[in-house]
Amino acid sequence: MRFFFIDLENVRSNGLEGVLSLEADDQVFIFYSENANNLTIPTLENINNSKATVKFINTNFVGSNAMDFQIVSLLGAMIERYKKGFFSIVSHDNGFKSALTFCERYFTDYPISLGKFDNIISAIAYDLKHPINGAIEGNGAIKKKKKKTDGADRRQQDDDKAVITGRKDVEDSASQDEGTAENDKTTPGGEKSTSSESGQNQEKRAKRNRRRRKASSDTDDAVKRGQNSTEPVSAGPDMKYIYDYLKDILSVKTIDVYASKIHEALLVANNKDELHKFFKNKCGEDEGEALFKLLQGDFENMKRQARK
C-alpha cells in the first residue's frame, strides 16, 4: 500500500503527474488552501480516472507553515494506523526532511518506507525497484536498513557498486572471518593446533592471498576503465543523454535499471502512442505508465538524441 501527501501549495498540478498510474489500494491526500485551490483540467481528468482513493483536505488555518504541519500530522497518524507501506510527501520543500527522519527512527519496528519527491511519478519509479527493506538511497527517500545481510545480498551490493563506480571492493569479509577462525583454532585443552594443522592453515592462507592478488588486479583494471571514460559505467556512450535528462528526477541506480529500455523505446517509437504502447508491453501497466509520463513531455527532443 502506498500513501501520497500532496503539498498543492508548493507543487501545484505538476506534483500529481503519475496519479493515473496508481493502484486501487493507493491513497492520495491533496492538501489545499485559499492560496492553492485550483488544478488543470487534464490533472482533474487523471484524478477522476485514477484507481487510487483521492481525498482533498482543506487546510483552512492560516499562519506560517500551517499546511506543512498538517501534512506531517496526518503522515504520522497514517503510519500508526496502517503500520506498513510506502509513505511519500510530494513537495519541493526540503523542510520535511527532519520530520521524515524522525518518523523513520520513531517507527523503526514497522516495515515502512519514507520519502519526499517532486511528483508522484518519481515516487512510483523509486518505489518500484526498491523493496521496503532496502538500504538508504538518494533522491530524497529514506528506507529502513536491513538488520542482516546474507552472502547473496552482499554480492548484489558489490555488483551494484561496480555498476555505478566501475570498481569492486577487494575486501572479502567472509575470507577474513575464515582466516581469523583458523588462526585462533585450539585443541579442547586450550593448546594451539598441531604443526600439521598449522601447515594446512598456511596453505589455505596462501590460496586466499593468491585470490586477493587476482581480485586486486581485476579492480585496478576496472578503475583504469572508469578513469578513461567520463560516462556512467553502466550506460553505453549513446545513452548518456538519458542520465542527463533524468538525473534530477531519479537516482543513478534507478536509471541504470531502465536506461536500455528507454533507449530502445526511443529508437523504435515514431510517436507518443507507440512509445506508450512499447513501455506497457515491456514493463507492465504500472511501470510502463510511469516511464511514459516521465518522457512524453520531451519525446521529440529525446528521440533526436537517441538517433544521433
C-alpha positions in Angstrom: 0.0 0.0 0.0 1.3 3.5 -0.9 0.3 6.9 0.6 1.0 10.2 -1.1 0.7 13.5 0.7 0.5 16.3 -1.8 1.6 19.8 -0.8 -0.5 21.5 -3.5 0.6 25.0 -2.4 4.1 24.0 -3.3 3.9 21.7 -6.3 0.5 22.7 -8.0 -0.7 20.4 -10.7 2.8 19.1 -11.7 3.0 17.3 -8.4 0.1 15.0 -9.4 1.8 13.7 -12.6 1.5 9.9 -12.3 -1.7 9.7 -10.4 -3.2 7.8 -13.3 -0.6 5.0 -12.6 -1.7 4.3 -9.1 -3.5 1.2 -7.9 -6.7 0.6 -6.1 -5.1 0.3 -2.7 -3.1 3.5 -3.0 -4.3 6.6 -1.2 -3.6 10.3 -2.2 -4.2 13.2 0.2 -4.3 16.6 -1.6 -3.8 19.5 0.9 -5.1 22.8 -0.5 -5.8 26.2 0.8 -7.1 29.6 -0.4 -3.7 30.2 -1.8 -3.7 27.0 -3.8 -7.1 25.6 -4.7 -7.1 25.0 -8.5 -5.9 22.2 -10.7 -5.6 22.0 -14.5 -8.4 20.2 -16.4 -6.1 17.3 -17.6 -5.0 16.8 -13.9 -8.6 16.6 -12.8 -9.4 14.1 -15.5 -6.4 12.0 -14.4 -7.7 12.1 -10.8 -11.2 11.0 -11.9 -9.8 8.1 -13.9 -7.2 7.0 -11.3 -7.8 3.7 -9.5 -6.5 5.3 -6.2 -8.5 6.8 -3.4 -8.0 10.5 -3.6 -9.1 12.8 -0.8 -9.0 16.6 -0.8 -8.1 18.2 2.6 -8.8 21.9 3.1 -6.2 23.5 5.4 -8.3 26.4 6.4 -5.9 27.5 9.1 -3.6 30.4 8.3 -0.1 31.0 9.5 3.5 30.2 8.6 3.9 26.6 7.6 0.3 25.7 8.6 -0.1 23.3 5.7 3.2 21.6 6.4 2.3 20.9 10.0 -1.0 19.4 9.0 0.7 17.2 6.3 3.2 15.9 8.9 0.4 15.2 11.4 -1.6 13.1 9.0 1.6 11.3 7.9 2.3 10.2 11.5 -1.3 9.2 12.0 -1.5 7.1 8.8 1.8 5.3 9.7 0.4 4.4 13.1 -2.9 3.3 11.7 -1.5 1.0 8.9 1.9 0.2 10.3 3.4 -0.7 6.9 3.7 0.7 3.4 5.3 3.4 1.3 4.7 6.9 2.6 5.7 9.8 0.3 5.4 13.6 0.7 5.1 15.3 -2.6 6.7 18.8 -2.3 9.7 20.8 -3.2 10.1 21.9 0.4 13.2 20.4 2.0 11.9 21.3 5.4 10.1 18.0 5.5 13.4 16.1 5.8 13.7 16.4 9.6 10.1 15.1 10.0 10.7 12.1 7.8 13.9 11.3 9.6 12.1 11.5 12.9 9.3 9.1 11.7 11.8 6.7 10.3 13.5 6.5 13.7 10.4 6.5 15.8 8.6 3.8 13.8 11.7 1.7 13.4 9.9 -1.6 14.0 7.4 -1.0 11.3 8.1 -2.2 7.7 7.7 1.2 6.1 9.5 3.4 3.6 9.5 7.2 3.7 10.5 9.8 1.2 10.0 13.3 -0.3 9.6 13.6 -4.0 8.8 16.4 -6.5 5.9 14.4 -8.1 4.0 11.1 -7.9 5.9 9.8 -10.9 9.3 10.0 -9.3 7.9 8.4 -6.1 6.4 5.5 -8.1 9.6 5.0 -10.1 11.7 4.8 -6.9 9.3 2.5 -5.0 9.0 0.0 -7.9 12.6 -1.0 -7.7 13.3 -0.6 -4.0 11.7 -3.0 -1.6 10.6 -1.7 1.8 13.6 -3.3 3.5 16.2 -1.7 1.1 19.1 0.4 2.1 19.0 4.2 2.4 19.1 5.7 -1.1 19.3 9.1 -2.7 16.6 11.3 -4.3 15.1 12.3 -1.0 14.0 8.8 0.0 14.6 7.3 3.5 14.5 3.5 3.5 14.6 1.2 6.5 18.0 -0.5 6.8 18.4 -4.3 6.7 19.4 -5.8 10.1 21.3 -8.7 8.5 22.9 -9.1 5.1 23.5 -12.6 3.7 26.1 -13.6 1.2 23.9 -13.2 -1.8 22.8 -9.7 -0.8 26.4 -8.7 -0.2 27.4 -9.9 -3.6 24.5 -8.0 -5.1 25.6 -4.8 -3.3 29.1 -5.3 -4.6 27.7 -5.7 -8.1 25.6 -2.6 -7.8 28.7 -0.7 -6.6 30.7 -1.9 -9.6 28.0 -0.8 -12.0 27.9 2.7 -10.6 31.6 3.3 -9.8 33.4 1.0 -12.1 35.3 -0.9 -9.4 34.8 -3.8 -7.0 35.6 -4.0 -3.3 38.6 -6.3 -2.9 37.9 -7.0 0.7 36.4 -10.4 1.2 34.8 -10.3 4.7 33.9 -14.0 4.6 37.5 -15.0 3.8 38.8 -12.7 6.6 36.4 -14.3 9.1 37.5 -17.8 8.0 41.2 -16.8 8.3 40.6 -15.5 11.8 38.8 -18.6 12.9 41.7 -20.8 11.5 44.4 -18.7 13.2 42.6 -18.9 16.6 41.9 -22.7 16.4 42.8 -24.5 19.6 42.6 -28.0 21.0 39.9 -28.9 23.5 42.6 -28.4 26.2 43.2 -24.8 25.1 46.5 -25.5 23.4 47.4 -24.4 19.8 46.8 -26.9 17.0 49.5 -29.3 15.9 52.1 -28.4 13.3 50.3 -30.5 10.7 47.1 -28.4 11.2 49.3 -25.3 11.1 50.7 -26.3 7.7 47.2 -26.8 6.4 46.3 -23.3 7.6 49.3 -21.8 5.9 48.4 -23.5 2.6 44.8 -22.1 2.9 46.2 -18.6 3.6 48.4 -18.8 0.6 45.4 -19.7 -1.6 43.5 -16.8 -0.2 46.4 -14.4 -0.8 46.5 -15.6 -4.5 42.8 -15.0 -4.8 43.1 -11.5 -3.3 46.0 -10.6 -5.6 43.9 -11.6 -8.6 40.9 -9.6 -7.2 43.2 -6.6 -6.7 44.4 -6.9 -10.3 40.8 -7.0 -11.6 40.0 -3.9 -9.5 42.9 -2.0 -10.9 41.7 -2.8 -14.5 38.2 -1.7 -13.6 39.5 1.6 -12.1 41.5 2.3 -15.2 38.5 1.7 -17.4 36.4 4.0 -15.2 39.2 6.7 -15.4 39.4 6.6 -19.1 35.7 7.4 -19.5 33.5 10.2 -18.2 30.3 8.3 -19.0 28.3 6.4 -16.4 29.8 2.9 -16.3 26.6 1.0 -17.0 25.5 3.3 -19.8 26.9 3.0 -23.2 28.3 6.1 -24.9 25.0 6.5 -26.7 22.8 6.6 -23.5 24.4 9.5 -21.6 21.5 11.7 -22.7 19.1 9.6 -20.7 21.1 10.1 -17.5 21.4 13.9 -18.2 17.6 14.1 -18.7 16.6 12.0 -15.6 19.4 12.9 -13.1 17.2 15.5 -11.3 14.3 13.0 -11.0 15.7 9.6 -10.3 18.8 8.1 -8.7 21.6 6.8 -10.9 20.9 3.3 -9.6 17.3 3.5 -10.8 18.2 5.0 -14.1 20.6 2.0 -14.6 17.6 -0.3 -14.4 15.6 1.5 -17.2 18.2 3.1 -19.4 18.4 0.4 -22.1 14.6 0.0 -22.3 14.2 3.8 -22.7 16.9 3.9 -25.4 15.2 1.1 -27.3 11.8 2.7 -27.0 13.0 6.0 -28.4 14.6 4.2 -31.3 11.5 2.2 -32.4 8.6 4.5 -31.4 7.6 7.0 -34.1 5.1 8.9 -31.9 3.9 9.1 -28.3 1.2 6.5 -28.7 3.8 4.0 -29.9 6.1 5.0 -27.0 3.2 4.4 -24.6 2.4 1.0 -26.0 6.1 0.0 -26.0 6.5 0.7 -22.3 3.3 -1.0 -21.4 4.3 -4.2 -23.3 7.9 -4.2 -22.0 7.4 -3.1 -18.4 3.7 -3.8 -17.5 0.9 -1.4 -16.7 2.3 0.4 -13.6 6.0 0.8 -14.6 5.1 1.4 -18.2 2.7 4.3 -17.4 5.3 5.8 -15.0 8.1 5.7 -17.7 5.8 7.1 -20.3 4.8 10.0 -18.1 8.5 10.7 -17.4 9.4 11.1 -21.1 6.3 12.2 -23.0 6.9 15.9 -22.4 10.2 15.9 -24.2 9.7 13.0 -26.5 10.8 14.6 -29.8 14.0 16.0 -28.3 14.9 12.7 -26.6 14.2 10.8 -29.8 16.5 13.0 -31.8 19.3 12.4 -29.3 18.7 8.7 -29.3 19.3 8.6 -33.1 22.5 10.6 -33.1 
